[in-house]
Amino acid sequence: MQSDKENTLLVDSVHLEFGQKQVLQSVYLTARSGRVTGVLGRNGTGKSCLFKCIMGGIKPQNMFIRFNDEPATDYAHIGNRVKYLPQNLFMPNNMMLDEAFSLYGVDYDGLVTFDTRFHRYQHKTFKELSGGEARIAEMYLVLKSDAEFCILDEPFSNIAPNCIEKMQNLILEQKQNKGIIVSDHLYEDILEITDDLFLLRDGYTFPIKSRDDLIHNGYILR
């Protein structure tokens, strides 16, 4: 549930391996209410695996999670405090939009105000939407939920370029109410909206303070 106090989510010492392949090694990540934390990394570096570890979809060999310095070991408890937008669409194809919004406790009229094309979709199922429309509806649901934290995995995938700025503005608006973690492999889409940025590379996270840090880490050219 949302609170007036500053909330902190700390994820530390994440180690994940599949057989002989080490995916994550002592990964560290922190997020705070009122701030957007970015996780930047090329495709295949383990961003989605990291988020699935946090949410219980993958069991890592090691991981510590704390809310406000209190250890969290119950995934049901984590799921109540953190809402997750996975990289692929996650709502059931046959679920109607108004049913999903009722389930999340989110006002559907707000989505219509945000994007007027949804005024005719209230009684349609997710499978009747385009991939981009479904992505927008799911992201709106997650961001407008009463969770203390939101994790958005590559949220701008399948969204038309002219809609990305609108979704970025929604993220900046909702960070006033919660902590938001956003991942992407395109630094242009998240660099301007993040307050804190981590680069995930070779199984480790590196704090990024400026564009020069991305150059130094070999992520972009001058």
Buried (B, 14 or more C-beta within 10 A) or exposed (E): EEEEEEBBBBBBBBBBBEEEEBBBBEBBBBBBBEBBBBBBBEEEBBBBBBBBBBBEEBEBEBBEBBBEEEEBEEBEEBEEBBBBBBBEBEBEEEEBBEBBBEEBEBEBEEBBEBBEEBEEBBEBBBEBBEEBBBBBBBBBBBBBBBBBBBBBBBBBBBBEEEBBEEBBEBBBEBBEBBBBBBBBBEBEBBBEBBBBBBBBBEBBBBEBEEEEBBEEEEBEEE
